[in-house]
């Protein structure tokens, strides 16, 4: 009996993988429009931040949009702190403002980073998807937030 359940589960996983390939291909195309792994790693400052970047990109490709937002925000925050050479307990809000005041980021970057911070907060403090009844609306919202997060990350000049 257990073997039959395992076989069914494996078949369901294979079918789900086949069904989602088109979406993954579209998301990979989106990434490739903006992303150059080697050049982006130079900007980040630490190898650990590079690993988080890879996790953010892979999360997006595989449709894990909230993880994309969270990981992207982490990459930006760590990169800003590295460039500012500041203590690690400074809030993301203060880090953004300090980098702007120190002329390490542009006003466009500052505004985008704050918007990303607000998006991230909406998932960590009070999930905004609770206001939707239709699951497709949630997926569309999450996808758009993840795309915004990645576009914001790619505002770093490299």
Backbone as a printed PyTorch tensor [residue, N CA C, xyz], in Angstrom:
tensor([[[  0.8180,  -1.2000,   0.0000],
         [  0.0000,   0.0000,   0.0000],
         [  0.8650,   1.2690,   0.0000]],

        [[  1.8970,   1.2890,   0.8620],
         [  2.7670,   2.4580,   0.9310],
         [  3.5010,   2.6730,  -0.3810]],

        [[  3.9030,   1.5960,  -1.0330],
         [  4.6200,   1.7150,  -2.3000],
         [  3.7290,   2.3520,  -3.3570]],

        [[  2.4750,   1.9940,  -3.3790],
         [  1.5280,   2.5660,  -4.3370],
         [  1.3690,   4.0750,  -4.1060]],

        [[  1.3110,   4.4920,  -2.8520],
         [  1.2010,   5.9170,  -2.5260],
         [  2.4610,   6.6680,  -2.9660]],

        [[  3.6170,   6.0430,  -2.7520],
         [  4.8730,   6.6750,  -3.1520],
         [  4.9320,   6.8460,  -4.6630]],

        [[  4.4920,   5.8450,  -5.3880],
         [  4.4870,   5.9120,  -6.8490],
         [  3.5660,   7.0350,  -7.3180]],

        [[  2.3730,   7.1230,  -6.7230],
         [  1.4310,   8.1910,  -7.0810],
         [  2.0210,   9.5640,  -6.7820]],

        [[  2.6720,   9.6820,  -5.6300],
         [  3.2720,  10.9580,  -5.2510],
         [  4.3660,  11.3460,  -6.2380]],

        [[  5.2140,  10.3900,  -6.6150],
         [  6.2730,  10.6780,  -7.5800],
         [  5.6960,  11.1020,  -8.9200]],

        [[  4.6420,  10.4630,  -9.3440],
         [  4.0000,  10.8230, -10.6070],
         [  3.3950,  12.2220, -10.5470]],

        [[  2.7780,  12.5630,  -9.4190],
         [  2.2240,  13.9110,  -9.2430],
         [  3.3260,  14.9670,  -9.2920]],

        [[  4.4570,  14.6730,  -8.6660],
         [  5.5830,  15.6090,  -8.6780],
         [  6.1130,  15.7900, -10.0970]],

        [[  6.2480,  14.6990, -10.8270],
         [  6.7240,  14.7820, -12.2100],
         [  5.7570,  15.5940, -13.0670]],

        [[  4.4510,  15.3660, -12.8800],
         [  3.4560,  16.1050, -13.6630],
         [  3.5040,  17.5940, -13.3140]],

        [[  3.5980,  17.9050, -12.0390],
         [  3.6810,  19.3070, -11.6100],
         [  4.9150,  19.9660, -12.2190]],

        [[  6.0410,  19.2580, -12.2440],
         [  7.2630,  19.7800, -12.8500],
         [  7.0400,  20.0780, -14.3290]],

        [[  6.4190,  19.1710, -15.0420],
         [  6.1500,  19.3870, -16.4760],
         [  5.2190,  20.5840, -16.6660]],

        [[  4.2050,  20.6930, -15.8210],
         [  3.2350,  21.7870, -15.9370],
         [  3.8700,  23.1560, -15.6890]],

        [[  4.8660,  23.2210, -14.8340],
         [  5.4460,  24.5080, -14.4350],
         [  6.6560,  24.9240, -15.2600]],

        [[  7.1070,  24.1150, -16.1810],
         [  8.3070,  24.4420, -16.9520],
         [  8.1550,  25.7380, -17.7390]],

        [[  7.0020,  25.9730, -18.3260],
         [  6.7950,  27.2030, -19.0970],
         [  6.9340,  28.4430, -18.2360]],

        [[  6.3660,  28.4070, -17.0440],
         [  6.4860,  29.5370, -16.1250],
         [  7.9160,  29.7700, -15.6980]],

        [[  8.6310,  28.6900, -15.4170],
         [ 10.0360,  28.8380, -15.0370],
         [ 10.8470,  29.4300, -16.1800]],

        [[ 10.5470,  29.0010, -17.4000],
         [ 11.2720,  29.5330, -18.5670],
         [ 11.0260,  31.0310, -18.7170]],

        [[  9.7920,  31.4730, -18.5130],
         [  9.4800,  32.9080, -18.6000],
         [ 10.2170,  33.6890, -17.5190]],

        [[ 10.2560,  33.1330, -16.3120],
         [ 10.9410,  33.8280, -15.2210],
         [ 12.4500,  33.8600, -15.4500]],

        [[ 12.9900,  32.8070, -16.0180],
         [ 14.4210,  32.7940, -16.3490],
         [ 14.7280,  33.8370, -17.4140]],

        [[ 13.8430,  33.9830, -18.3850],
         [ 14.0180,  35.0160, -19.4200],
         [ 14.0220,  36.4080, -18.7790]],

        [[ 13.1220,  36.6460, -17.8350],
         [ 13.0770,  37.9260, -17.1140],
         [ 14.4120,  38.1810, -16.4170]],

        [[ 14.9360,  37.1800, -15.7200],
         [ 16.2150,  37.3150, -15.0220],
         [ 17.3280,  37.6470, -16.0000]],

        [[ 17.3590,  36.9480, -17.1080],
         [ 18.4470,  37.1330, -18.0730],
         [ 18.4500,  38.5180, -18.7140]],

        [[ 17.3210,  39.2250, -18.6630],
         [ 17.2730,  40.5860, -19.1940],
         [ 18.0960,  41.5480, -18.3340]],

        [[ 18.2700,  41.2230, -17.0520],
         [ 18.8970,  42.1520, -16.1170],
         [ 20.1920,  41.6600, -15.5080]],

        [[ 20.3970,  40.3790, -15.4640],
         [ 21.3280,  39.7700, -14.5270],
         [ 22.5770,  39.2160, -15.1930]],

        [[ 23.7250,  39.6190, -14.6930],
         [ 24.9990,  39.0540, -15.1000],
         [ 25.7050,  38.6120, -13.8200]],

        [[ 25.7520,  37.3200, -13.5820],
         [ 26.2530,  36.7720, -12.3190],
         [ 27.6230,  37.3000, -11.9540]],

        [[ 28.5590,  37.2300, -12.8800],
         [ 29.9270,  37.6260, -12.5580],
         [ 30.0280,  39.1010, -12.2090]],

        [[ 29.3870,  39.9560, -12.9950],
         [ 29.4530,  41.3900, -12.7240],
         [ 28.7300,  41.7390, -11.4290]],

        [[ 27.5920,  41.1010, -11.1700],
         [ 26.8180,  41.4150,  -9.9810],
         [ 27.5770,  41.0400,  -8.7180]],

        [[ 28.2920,  39.9430,  -8.7200],
         [ 29.0430,  39.5130,  -7.5360],
         [ 30.1090,  40.5380,  -7.1460]],

        [[ 30.6740,  41.2320,  -8.1050],
         [ 31.6940,  42.2390,  -7.8230],
         [ 31.1160,  43.3620,  -6.9690]],

        [[ 29.8690,  43.7240,  -7.2060],
         [ 29.2240,  44.8240,  -6.4950],
         [ 28.9460,  44.4690,  -5.0410]],

        [[ 28.6400,  43.2220,  -4.7730],
         [ 28.0990,  42.8230,  -3.4770],
         [ 29.0470,  43.0060,  -2.3050]],

        [[ 30.3080,  42.6940,  -2.4850],
         [ 31.2570,  42.9060,  -1.4140],
         [ 31.6600,  41.6600,  -0.6460]],

        [[ 30.7480,  40.7260,  -0.3940],
         [ 31.1020,  39.5080,   0.3280],
         [ 30.5870,  38.2910,  -0.4220]],

        [[ 31.2780,  37.1860,  -0.2530],
         [ 30.8430,  35.9670,  -0.9380],
         [ 29.5190,  35.4640,  -0.3640]],

        [[ 29.2960,  35.6500,   0.9330],
         [ 28.0370,  35.2100,   1.5310],
         [ 26.8520,  35.9380,   0.9070]],

        [[ 27.0050,  37.2230,   0.6740],
         [ 25.9440,  37.9850,   0.0220],
         [ 25.6960,  37.4450,  -1.3780]],

        [[ 26.7370,  36.9900,  -2.0380],
         [ 26.5920,  36.3630,  -3.3440],
         [ 25.7450,  35.1090,  -3.2820]],

        [[ 25.9110,  34.3300,  -2.2300],
         [ 25.0810,  33.1310,  -2.0650],
         [ 23.6140,  33.5060,  -1.8740]],

        [[ 23.3750,  34.5590,  -1.1170],
         [ 21.9930,  35.0060,  -0.9010],
         [ 21.4010,  35.4840,  -2.2270]],

        [[ 22.2040,  36.1670,  -3.0300],
         [ 21.7500,  36.6070,  -4.3460],
         [ 21.3260,  35.4080,  -5.1950]],

        [[ 22.1460,  34.3740,  -5.2220],
         [ 21.8020,  33.1750,  -5.9930],
         [ 20.5030,  32.5700,  -5.4880]],

        [[ 20.3120,  32.5620,  -4.1830],
         [ 19.0830,  32.0280,  -3.5880],
         [ 17.8760,  32.8750,  -4.0160]],

        [[ 18.0390,  34.1830,  -4.0550],
         [ 16.9460,  35.0610,  -4.4910],
         [ 16.5690,  34.7800,  -5.9380]],

        [[ 17.5580,  34.6610,  -6.7930],
         [ 17.3130,  34.3980,  -8.2180],
         [ 16.6610,  33.0330,  -8.4000]],

        [[ 17.1970,  32.0160,  -7.7390],
         [ 16.6080,  30.6810,  -7.8660],
         [ 15.1990,  30.6210,  -7.2960]],

        [[ 14.9620,  31.3420,  -6.2140],
         [ 13.6130,  31.3990,  -5.6460],
         [ 12.6370,  31.9720,  -6.6580]],

        [[ 13.0470,  33.0070,  -7.3530],
         [ 12.1820,  33.6110,  -8.3650],
         [ 11.9020,  32.6310,  -9.4990]],

        [[ 12.9370,  32.0040, -10.0030],
         [ 12.7740,  31.0790, -11.1280],
         [ 11.8020,  29.9660, -10.7700]],

        [[ 11.8720,  29.4720,  -9.5420],
         [ 11.0160,  28.3610,  -9.1320],
         [  9.6910,  28.8130,  -8.5210]],

        [[  9.3960,  30.1070,  -8.6110],
         [  8.0830,  30.6020,  -8.2140],
         [  7.9000,  30.8370,  -6.7320]],

        [[  8.9860,  30.9450,  -5.9870],
         [  8.9120,  31.2350,  -4.5550],
         [  9.0660,  32.7450,  -4.3650]],

        [[  7.9710,  33.4560,  -4.6130],
         [  8.0350,  34.9140,  -4.7340],
         [  8.2900,  35.6260,  -3.4110]],

        [[  7.6960,  35.1670,  -2.3340],
         [  7.9440,  35.8240,  -1.0450],
         [  9.4120,  35.6440,  -0.6630]],

        [[  9.9490,  34.4590,  -0.8880],
         [ 11.3770,  34.2230,  -0.6200],
         [ 12.2380,  35.1410,  -1.4750]],

        [[ 11.8180,  35.3820,  -2.7150],
         [ 12.5610,  36.2960,  -3.5940],
         [ 12.6260,  37.6900,  -2.9740]],

        [[ 11.4860,  38.1790,  -2.5100],
         [ 11.4380,  39.5130,  -1.8930],
         [ 12.3380,  39.5540,  -0.6620]],

        [[ 12.2310,  38.5420,   0.1900],
         [ 12.9920,  38.5310,   1.4360],
         [ 14.5000,  38.4450,   1.1660]],

        [[ 14.8830,  37.5740,   0.2670],
         [ 16.3040,  37.3870,  -0.0150],
         [ 16.8860,  38.6000,  -0.7420]],

        [[ 16.1240,  39.1790,  -1.6520],
         [ 16.5940,  40.3580,  -2.3760],
         [ 16.8220,  41.5210,  -1.4150]],

        [[ 15.8870,  41.7110,  -0.5050],
         [ 16.0390,  42.7660,   0.4870],
         [ 17.3030,  42.5240,   1.3110]],

        [[ 17.5600,  41.2820,   1.6520],
         [ 18.7540,  40.9490,   2.4290],
         [ 20.0340,  41.2630,   1.6570]],

        [[ 20.0470,  40.9430,   0.3710],
         [ 21.2170,  41.2490,  -0.4700],
         [ 21.4710,  42.7480,  -0.4930]],

        [[ 20.4110,  43.5180,  -0.7150],
         [ 20.5620,  44.9740,  -0.7820],
         [ 21.0540,  45.5260,   0.5550]],

        [[ 20.4320,  45.0840,   1.6350],
         [ 20.8170,  45.5790,   2.9550],
         [ 22.2800,  45.2580,   3.2640]],

        [[ 22.6860,  44.0290,   3.0170],
         [ 24.0730,  43.6550,   3.3130],
         [ 25.0570,  44.3950,   2.4100]],

        [[ 24.6850,  44.5970,   1.1660],
         [ 25.5610,  45.3190,   0.2430],
         [ 25.7110,  46.7750,   0.6780]],

        [[ 24.6090,  47.3970,   1.0650],
         [ 24.6800,  48.7820,   1.5290],
         [ 25.5380,  48.8950,   2.7860]],

        [[ 25.3560,  47.9790,   3.7100],
         [ 26.1480,  48.0210,   4.9480],
         [ 27.6260,  47.8020,   4.6600]],

        [[ 27.9270,  46.9270,   3.7150],
         [ 29.3210,  46.7000,   3.3430],
         [ 29.9150,  47.9770,   2.7520]],

        [[ 29.1670,  48.6210,   1.8540],
         [ 29.6570,  49.8500,   1.2240],
         [ 29.7600,  51.0010,   2.2080]],

        [[ 28.8910,  51.0040,   3.2000],
         [ 28.8980,  52.0670,   4.2050],
         [ 29.8990,  51.7720,   5.3260]],

        [[ 30.3240,  50.5040,   5.4310],
         [ 31.2080,  50.0550,   6.5070],
         [ 30.6050,  50.4170,   7.8620]],

        [[ 29.3580,  49.9590,   8.0590],
         [ 28.6320,  50.3060,   9.2760],
         [ 28.3850,  49.0750,  10.1360]],

        [[ 27.9450,  49.3260,  11.3690],
         [ 27.6540,  48.2120,  12.2570],
         [ 26.4190,  47.4470,  11.7610]],

        [[ 26.3930,  46.1670,  12.0610],
         [ 25.3740,  45.2920,  11.4910],
         [ 23.9970,  45.4580,  12.1120]],

        [[ 23.8960,  46.1060,  13.2700],
         [ 22.5870,  46.2190,  13.9030],
         [ 21.7950,  47.4560,  13.4510]],

        [[ 22.3150,  48.2120,  12.5110],
         [ 21.5860,  49.3570,  11.9770],
         [ 20.3880,  48.8470,  11.1780]],

        [[ 19.2340,  49.4740,  11.3280],
         [ 18.0390,  49.0450,  10.6020],
         [ 18.2050,  49.2970,   9.1010]],

        [[ 17.4320,  48.5870,   8.3180],
         [ 17.4650,  48.7810,   6.8700],
         [ 17.0560,  50.2070,   6.5280]],

        [[ 16.0530,  50.7210,   7.2060],
         [ 15.5960,  52.0970,   7.0110],
         [ 16.7570,  53.0750,   7.2070]],

        [[ 17.4600,  52.9440,   8.3270],
         [ 18.5770,  53.8440,   8.6200],
         [ 19.7520,  53.6270,   7.6690]],

        [[ 19.9700,  52.3870,   7.2760],
         [ 21.0610,  52.0880,   6.3420],
         [ 20.8180,  52.7770,   5.0050]],

        [[ 19.5900,  52.6940,   4.5110],
         [ 19.2480,  53.3520,   3.2400],
         [ 19.5040,  54.8470,   3.3420]],

        [[ 18.9840,  55.4630,   4.3910],
         [ 19.1260,  56.9080,   4.5520],
         [ 20.5880,  57.3170,   4.7390]],

        [[ 21.3410,  56.5510,   5.4900],
         [ 22.7640,  56.8600,   5.6910],
         [ 23.5390,  56.7650,   4.3900]],

        [[ 23.2370,  55.7560,   3.5820],
         [ 23.9160,  55.6210,   2.2900],
         [ 23.5660,  56.7770,   1.3660]],

        [[ 22.3210,  57.2130,   1.4180],
         [ 21.9170,  58.3470,   0.5840],
         [ 22.6280,  59.6170,   1.0460]],

        [[ 22.6480,  59.8480,   2.3590],
         [ 23.3130,  61.0370,   2.8980],
         [ 24.8090,  61.0290,   2.6000]],

        [[ 25.4000,  59.8520,   2.5650],
         [ 26.8280,  59.7300,   2.2620],
         [ 27.0940,  59.7160,   0.7540]],

        [[ 26.0530,  59.9190,  -0.0220],
         [ 26.1100,  59.9510,  -1.4890],
         [ 26.6480,  58.6540,  -2.0830]],

        [[ 26.2950,  57.5390,  -1.4580],
         [ 26.6820,  56.2280,  -1.9730],
         [ 25.5890,  55.6270,  -2.8570]],

        [[ 24.3730,  56.1680,  -2.7620],
         [ 23.2700,  55.7420,  -3.6300],
         [ 22.5320,  56.9790,  -4.1240]],

        [[ 21.8480,  56.8100,  -5.2410],
         [ 21.0850,  57.9220,  -5.8240],
         [ 19.7100,  58.0400,  -5.1550]],

        [[ 19.0210,  59.1200,  -5.4640],
         [ 17.6690,  59.2980,  -4.9330],
         [ 16.7370,  58.2120,  -5.4790]],

        [[ 16.9190,  57.8480,  -6.7450],
         [ 16.1060,  56.7710,  -7.3380],
         [ 16.3160,  55.4650,  -6.5710]],

        [[ 17.5640,  55.1460,  -6.2570],
         [ 17.8490,  53.9280,  -5.4980],
         [ 17.2390,  54.0220,  -4.0990]],

        [[ 17.4160,  55.1510,  -3.4470],
         [ 16.8650,  55.3320,  -2.0990],
         [ 15.3620,  55.0900,  -2.1000]],

        [[ 14.6640,  55.7000,  -3.0400],
         [ 13.2100,  55.5480,  -3.0980],
         [ 12.8010,  54.1040,  -3.3790]],

        [[ 13.5010,  53.4600,  -4.2970],
         [ 13.1890,  52.0590,  -4.6340],
         [ 13.4890,  51.1410,  -3.4470]],

        [[ 14.5930,  51.3840,  -2.7480],
         [ 14.9480,  50.5490,  -1.6050],
         [ 13.9130,  50.6980,  -0.4870]],

        [[ 13.4220,  51.9360,  -0.2770],
         [ 12.3830,  52.1310,   0.7350],
         [ 11.0750,  51.4510,   0.3170]],

        [[ 10.7430,  51.5090,  -0.9590],
         [  9.5310,  50.8190,  -1.4150],
         [  9.6690,  49.3110,  -1.2120]],

        [[ 10.8340,  48.7680,  -1.5260],
         [ 11.0710,  47.3400,  -1.2990],
         [ 10.9570,  47.0150,   0.1870]],

        [[ 11.4840,  47.8750,   1.0250],
         [ 11.3890,  47.6780,   2.4790],
         [  9.9300,  47.6060,   2.9150]],

        [[  9.0970,  48.4720,   2.3260],
         [  7.6650,  48.4650,   2.6590],
         [  6.9870,  47.1810,   2.1670]],

        [[  7.3690,  46.7290,   0.9950],
         [  6.8160,  45.4700,   0.4710],
         [  7.2170,  44.3190,   1.3910]],

        [[  8.5030,  44.2650,   1.7270],
         [  8.9900,  43.2150,   2.6240],
         [  8.2500,  43.2550,   3.9570]],

        [[  8.0710,  44.4560,   4.4990],
         [  7.3510,  44.5870,   5.7710],
         [  5.9160,  44.0980,   5.6680]],

        [[  5.3060,  44.2900,   4.5050],
         [  3.9210,  43.8550,   4.3610],
         [  3.7940,  42.3320,   4.4260]],

        [[  4.8720,  41.6260,   4.1310],
         [  4.8570,  40.1640,   4.2370],
         [  5.2780,  39.6870,   5.6190]],

        [[  6.1840,  40.4110,   6.2550],
         [  6.6790,  39.9410,   7.5430],
         [  5.8300,  40.4010,   8.7200]],

        [[  5.1370,  41.5200,   8.5900],
         [  4.3860,  42.0600,   9.7170],
         [  2.8770,  41.9000,   9.5650]],

        [[  2.3690,  42.1080,   8.3790],
         [  0.9370,  41.9640,   8.1470],
         [  0.7520,  41.5860,   6.6750]],

        [[  0.6760,  40.2990,   6.4110],
         [  0.6130,  39.8640,   5.0100],
         [ -0.5190,  40.5170,   4.2320]],

        [[ -0.1390,  41.2010,   3.1410],
         [ -1.1420,  41.9050,   2.3510],
         [ -1.9930,  40.9640,   1.5250]],

        [[ -1.5470,  39.7330,   1.3250],
         [ -2.3460,  38.8190,   0.5400],
         [ -3.6120,  38.3910,   1.2680]],

        [[ -3.7560,  38.6790,   2.5580],
         [ -4.9600,  38.3170,   3.3030],
         [ -6.2030,  39.0320,   2.7640]],

        [[ -6.0160,  40.1450,   2.0920],
         [ -7.1750,  40.9060,   1.6320],
         [ -7.7590,  40.3700,   0.3250]],

        [[ -7.1540,  39.3420,  -0.2520],
         [ -7.6230,  38.7920,  -1.5140],
         [ -8.3360,  37.4650,  -1.2910]],

        [[ -9.4320,  37.2850,  -1.9940],
         [-10.1600,  36.0270,  -1.9080],
         [ -9.8140,  35.1070,  -3.0700]],

        [[ -9.4160,  35.6700,  -4.1990],
         [ -9.1030,  34.8880,  -5.3850],
         [ -7.6150,  34.5570,  -5.3940]],

        [[ -7.2960,  33.2780,  -5.4290],
         [ -5.9000,  32.8500,  -5.3530],
         [ -5.0680,  33.3720,  -6.5210]],

        [[ -5.6720,  33.5520,  -7.6930],
         [ -4.8980,  34.0650,  -8.8320],
         [ -4.4840,  35.5090,  -8.6000]],

        [[ -5.2890,  36.2820,  -7.8720],
         [ -4.8990,  37.6500,  -7.5370],
         [ -3.6820,  37.6460,  -6.6230]],

        [[ -3.6350,  36.6980,  -5.7080],
         [ -2.4950,  36.5930,  -4.8040],
         [ -1.2340,  36.2750,  -5.6010]],

        [[ -1.3190,  35.3060,  -6.4870],
         [ -0.1560,  34.9140,  -7.2770],
         [  0.3450,  36.0730,  -8.1250]],

        [[ -0.5710,  36.8160,  -8.7430],
         [ -0.1720,  37.9750,  -9.5490],
         [  0.5210,  39.0360,  -8.6950]],

        [[ -0.0210,  39.2910,  -7.5130],
         [  0.5710,  40.2670,  -6.5980],
         [  1.9700,  39.8290,  -6.1760]],

        [[  2.1110,  38.5680,  -5.8090],
         [  3.4120,  38.0620,  -5.3790],
         [  4.4310,  38.1320,  -6.5130]],

        [[  4.0120,  37.7740,  -7.7170],
         [  4.9120,  37.8330,  -8.8760],
         [  5.3750,  39.2630,  -9.1220]],

        [[  4.4580,  40.2110,  -9.0930],
         [  4.8310,  41.6140,  -9.3300],
         [  5.7750,  42.1320,  -8.2400]],

        [[  5.5160,  41.7580,  -6.9980],
         [  6.4100,  42.1670,  -5.9090],
         [  7.8100,  41.5740,  -6.1030]],

        [[  7.8700,  40.3150,  -6.5100],
         [  9.1730,  39.6670,  -6.7300],
         [  9.9110,  40.3270,  -7.8900]],

        [[  9.1980,  40.6530,  -8.9610],
         [  9.8400,  41.3410, -10.0890],
         [ 10.3560,  42.7060,  -9.6600]],

        [[  9.5430,  43.4270,  -8.8900],
         [  9.9910,  44.7360,  -8.4090],
         [ 11.2510,  44.5830,  -7.5520]],

        [[ 11.2610,  43.5910,  -6.6770],
         [ 12.4200,  43.3740,  -5.8070],
         [ 13.6840,  43.1430,  -6.6280]],

        [[ 13.5790,  42.3060,  -7.6420],
         [ 14.7600,  42.0240,  -8.4680],
         [ 15.1750,  43.2400,  -9.2890]],

        [[ 14.2180,  43.9590,  -9.8510],
         [ 14.5620,  45.1670, -10.5970],
         [ 15.2370,  46.1840,  -9.6720]],

        [[ 14.7890,  46.2460,  -8.4360],
         [ 15.3920,  47.1510,  -7.4600],
         [ 16.8230,  46.7330,  -7.1700]],

        [[ 17.0360,  45.4530,  -7.0030],
         [ 18.3930,  44.9540,  -6.7850],
         [ 19.2980,  45.3310,  -7.9610]],

        [[ 18.7720,  45.2350,  -9.1610],
         [ 19.5870,  45.4980, -10.3440],
         [ 19.8060,  46.9910, -10.5810]],

        [[ 19.3000,  47.8390,  -9.6810],
         [ 19.6190,  49.2660,  -9.7450],
         [ 21.0670,  49.5340,  -9.3350]],

        [[ 21.6750,  48.5610,  -8.6380],
         [ 23.0930,  48.7300,  -8.3280],
         [ 23.8380,  48.8210,  -9.6560]],

        [[ 24.6800,  49.8040,  -9.7700],
         [ 25.4410,  49.9890, -11.0040],
         [ 26.6160,  49.0250, -11.0200]],

        [[ 26.6110,  48.1710, -12.0020],
         [ 27.7250,  47.2270, -12.1340],
         [ 28.1380,  47.1090, -13.5810]]])
